[in-house]
Amino acid sequence: MPSDPRQRRATRHAQSTEDPAASSPRKKPITVDRITDAALQVVAAEGYEALTIRRVAAVLGTGPSSLYAHIVNKDDIDDLLIGWLCSQIVLPEPDPAIWRKQILDVYAQIRDQYLKYPGISRAALAIVPTNLDALRVGEGLFAILLAGEIEPQTAAWVLDAMSLYVSAYALEQSLVQQRRKHPDQEWVLGREELLHRFTALPDDTFPQTRRYAAELTSGTGHDRFEFTLGLIMDNLTQHRSTSASDTAG
């Protein structure tokens, strides 16, 4: 090797341009972000049930053992997924005048994120939210309820109840969509067929179901979603008013 530093530098440059290996693209290193992206790809294309460490590794063009340098297990991937989804949520500045609307808007964002990735809300049902992005959303929702003058203990428990409902709602919607794609999907009924079946039931056995078939099958889009969260918040308002009356008395 040349002793002169300038000559050594020139030699390195010459080798780098002449070496075919140096000009070929290097394999991207495995990172937590790439693992998360790959997991999201799997769920978006195949549903949450298809998500395994082996499947994520295949998307990344590597073996499962390569992932274990960055994650602990499948539960760790769940935590990454929910954290990423939560990072997409925009939180408002808590406003006592519109706290109900703010709660509904944030949960609608969460619902829509879940629905982009079929079945992914199962991951939210299975983990304790310690991811910082998930905690950020929890903090924001809690702050909105407190701004609405909801007692802290009540606010804490109602967050759990509403989050559980949103996860279950999104899971049900995802399951219905997946089943409709199946060749043998005749039993997944639309509203018109369900209404027809209800009204055809024997009146002596199912009088209320027949009479109120339209009400039982009503609701389009996310009507029932908004109704249920509104029902919970209505009860919160009544509970707050009752507590204030008791204190005054």
C-alpha positions as CSV (number, residue, x, y, z in Angstrom):
1,M,0.0,0.0,0.0
2,P,1.3,3.5,-0.8
3,S,2.9,5.3,2.1
4,D,1.8,8.7,1.1
5,P,-1.6,9.7,2.5
6,R,-2.7,11.3,-0.8
7,Q,-1.8,8.1,-2.7
8,R,-3.7,6.0,-0.3
9,R,-6.7,8.2,-0.7
10,A,-6.5,7.9,-4.5
11,T,-6.2,4.2,-4.2
12,R,-9.3,3.9,-2.0
13,H,-11.3,6.0,-4.5
14,A,-10.1,3.9,-7.4
15,Q,-11.1,0.7,-5.5
16,S,-14.5,2.0,-4.6
17,T,-15.3,2.8,-8.3
18,E,-13.9,-0.5,-9.6
19,D,-15.3,-2.8,-7.0
20,P,-18.7,-4.1,-8.2
21,A,-19.9,-4.9,-4.7
22,A,-19.4,-1.3,-3.7
23,S,-21.7,-0.1,-6.5
24,S,-24.5,-2.6,-5.7
25,P,-27.3,-1.4,-3.4
26,R,-26.8,-2.5,0.2
27,K,-29.5,-4.4,2.0
28,K,-31.4,-2.1,4.3
29,P,-30.8,-2.8,8.0
30,I,-33.7,-4.1,10.0
31,T,-35.1,-1.4,12.3
32,V,-38.1,-1.1,14.6
33,D,-39.7,1.3,12.1
34,R,-39.3,-1.1,9.2
35,I,-40.7,-3.9,11.3
36,T,-43.8,-1.7,12.1
37,D,-44.2,-0.8,8.4
38,A,-44.0,-4.4,7.4
39,A,-46.5,-5.5,10.0
40,L,-48.9,-2.8,8.8
41,Q,-48.6,-4.0,5.3
42,V,-49.4,-7.6,6.3
43,V,-52.5,-6.5,8.2
44,A,-53.8,-4.1,5.5
45,A,-53.5,-6.8,2.8
46,E,-54.3,-10.0,4.7
47,G,-55.9,-9.0,8.0
48,Y,-54.7,-9.2,11.6
49,E,-55.0,-12.9,11.8
50,A,-52.3,-13.3,9.2
51,L,-49.8,-11.3,11.3
52,T,-46.9,-13.5,12.6
53,I,-43.2,-12.8,13.1
54,R,-42.4,-15.2,10.3
55,R,-44.8,-13.3,8.0
56,V,-43.3,-9.9,8.9
57,A,-39.8,-11.3,8.3
58,A,-40.8,-12.5,4.9
59,V,-42.0,-9.0,3.9
60,L,-38.6,-7.7,5.0
61,G,-36.8,-10.4,3.1
62,T,-35.1,-11.8,6.1
63,G,-35.5,-14.6,8.7
64,P,-37.5,-14.4,12.0
65,S,-34.3,-14.5,14.0
66,S,-33.3,-11.1,12.5
67,L,-36.3,-9.5,14.1
68,Y,-35.5,-10.7,17.6
69,A,-32.6,-8.2,17.8
70,H,-35.3,-5.5,17.9
71,I,-38.5,-7.0,19.3
72,V,-39.2,-9.4,22.2
73,N,-42.2,-11.3,20.7
74,K,-45.4,-11.0,18.8
75,D,-46.9,-8.9,21.6
76,D,-44.2,-6.4,21.1
77,I,-45.3,-6.0,17.5
78,D,-48.9,-5.4,18.7
79,D,-47.5,-2.7,21.0
80,L,-45.7,-1.1,18.0
81,L,-48.8,-1.2,15.8
82,I,-51.1,0.4,18.4
83,G,-48.4,3.0,19.1
84,W,-48.1,3.9,15.5
85,L,-51.9,4.1,15.0
86,C,-52.1,6.4,18.1
87,S,-49.3,8.6,16.6
88,Q,-51.7,9.4,13.8
89,I,-54.4,10.8,16.1
90,V,-54.7,14.6,16.3
91,L,-55.7,15.8,19.8
92,P,-57.5,19.1,20.3
93,E,-56.9,21.6,23.1
94,P,-59.6,20.6,25.7
95,D,-62.5,23.0,25.5
96,P,-65.3,22.8,28.2
97,A,-67.8,24.2,25.7
98,I,-67.5,21.4,23.2
99,W,-65.9,18.5,25.2
100,R,-68.6,16.0,24.0
101,K,-67.8,16.8,20.3
102,Q,-64.1,16.5,21.0
103,I,-64.4,13.1,22.6
104,L,-66.5,11.9,19.7
105,D,-64.0,13.3,17.1
106,V,-61.0,11.6,18.7
107,Y,-62.7,8.3,19.0
108,A,-63.9,8.6,15.4
109,Q,-60.2,9.0,14.4
110,I,-59.3,5.9,16.4
111,R,-62.1,4.0,14.8
112,D,-61.1,5.0,11.3
113,Q,-57.5,4.0,11.9
114,Y,-58.6,0.6,13.1
115,L,-60.8,0.1,10.1
116,K,-57.9,0.7,7.7
117,Y,-56.2,-2.4,9.1
118,P,-58.8,-5.2,9.4
119,G,-58.9,-6.8,12.8
120,I,-56.0,-4.7,14.2
121,S,-58.2,-3.5,17.2
122,R,-57.6,-7.0,18.6
123,A,-54.1,-5.8,19.4
124,A,-55.5,-3.0,21.4
125,L,-57.8,-5.3,23.3
126,A,-54.8,-7.6,24.2
127,I,-52.3,-5.1,25.6
128,V,-51.9,-2.6,28.5
129,P,-51.3,0.8,26.9
130,T,-47.8,1.7,28.0
131,N,-46.5,2.8,24.6
132,L,-45.8,6.6,24.8
133,D,-48.0,7.4,21.8
134,A,-50.9,5.4,23.2
135,L,-50.4,7.1,26.5
136,R,-50.5,10.5,24.7
137,V,-53.9,9.7,23.3
138,G,-55.1,8.5,26.7
139,E,-53.8,11.6,28.4
140,G,-55.6,13.8,25.7
141,L,-59.0,12.0,26.2
142,F,-58.7,12.2,29.9
143,A,-57.9,15.9,29.8
144,I,-61.0,16.5,27.6
145,L,-63.3,14.7,30.1
146,L,-61.8,16.6,33.0
147,A,-62.4,19.8,31.1
148,G,-66.0,18.8,30.9
149,E,-66.1,18.7,34.7
150,I,-66.3,14.9,34.9
151,E,-65.1,13.5,38.2
152,P,-61.6,12.0,37.8
153,Q,-62.6,8.4,38.9
154,T,-65.6,8.4,36.6
155,A,-63.5,9.8,33.8
156,A,-60.9,7.1,34.2
157,W,-63.5,4.3,34.1
158,V,-65.5,5.7,31.3
159,L,-62.4,6.0,29.1
160,D,-61.9,2.3,29.6
161,A,-65.5,1.6,28.7
162,M,-65.5,3.8,25.6
163,S,-62.1,2.4,24.4
164,L,-63.4,-1.1,24.8
165,Y,-66.5,-0.3,22.8
166,V,-64.5,1.4,20.0
167,S,-62.2,-1.6,19.7
168,A,-65.1,-4.1,19.7
169,Y,-67.0,-2.0,17.1
170,A,-64.0,-1.8,14.7
171,L,-63.4,-5.5,15.2
172,E,-67.0,-6.4,14.3
173,Q,-66.9,-4.2,11.2
174,S,-63.7,-5.8,10.1
175,L,-65.0,-9.3,10.6
176,V,-68.1,-8.5,8.6
177,Q,-66.1,-7.1,5.7
178,Q,-63.8,-10.1,5.7
179,R,-66.7,-12.6,5.7
180,R,-68.3,-10.8,2.8
181,K,-65.2,-11.6,0.7
182,H,-65.6,-15.3,1.4
183,P,-67.2,-17.3,-1.4
184,D,-69.7,-18.9,1.0
185,Q,-71.0,-15.6,2.4
186,E,-74.7,-16.0,1.9
187,W,-75.3,-16.0,5.7
188,V,-73.8,-12.5,6.0
189,L,-77.1,-10.7,5.6
190,G,-77.8,-7.1,4.5
191,R,-80.4,-4.9,6.1
192,E,-83.1,-5.6,3.5
193,E,-82.8,-9.4,3.9
194,L,-82.6,-9.2,7.7
195,L,-85.7,-7.0,7.7
196,H,-87.5,-9.5,5.5
197,R,-86.6,-12.4,7.8
198,F,-87.7,-10.5,10.9
199,T,-91.1,-9.6,9.5
200,A,-91.6,-13.2,8.3
201,L,-91.2,-14.6,11.8
202,P,-94.3,-16.1,13.5
203,D,-96.2,-13.3,15.3
204,D,-97.2,-15.5,18.3
205,T,-93.5,-16.3,19.1
206,F,-91.8,-13.0,18.0
207,P,-94.4,-10.3,18.3
208,Q,-91.9,-7.5,19.2
209,T,-89.2,-8.5,16.7
210,R,-91.9,-8.4,13.9
211,R,-93.5,-5.2,15.0
212,Y,-90.2,-3.3,15.4
213,A,-88.2,-5.0,12.7
214,A,-87.4,-1.6,11.1
215,E,-86.1,-0.2,14.4
216,L,-84.0,-3.3,15.1
217,T,-82.3,-3.1,11.7
218,S,-82.0,0.7,11.4
219,G,-78.8,2.7,11.3
220,T,-76.5,3.4,8.4
221,G,-72.8,4.1,8.4
222,H,-71.5,4.9,11.9
223,D,-74.9,6.0,13.3
224,R,-74.9,3.4,16.0
225,F,-71.3,4.2,16.9
226,E,-72.1,7.9,17.5
227,F,-75.4,6.9,19.3
228,T,-73.5,4.6,21.8
229,L,-70.8,7.1,22.6
230,G,-73.4,9.8,22.9
231,L,-75.4,7.6,25.3
232,I,-72.4,7.2,27.5
233,M,-71.7,10.9,27.5
234,D,-75.4,11.7,28.2
235,N,-75.1,9.5,31.3
236,L,-72.0,11.3,32.4
237,T,-73.7,14.7,32.2
238,Q,-76.6,13.4,34.2
239,H,-74.2,11.8,36.8
240,R,-72.4,15.2,37.0
241,S,-75.7,17.1,37.6
242,T,-76.8,14.6,40.2
243,S,-73.5,14.8,42.1
244,A,-73.6,18.6,42.1
245,S,-77.2,18.5,43.5
246,D,-76.2,16.1,46.3
247,T,-73.2,18.4,47.2
248,A,-75.4,21.5,47.3
249,G,-77.9,19.7,49.4
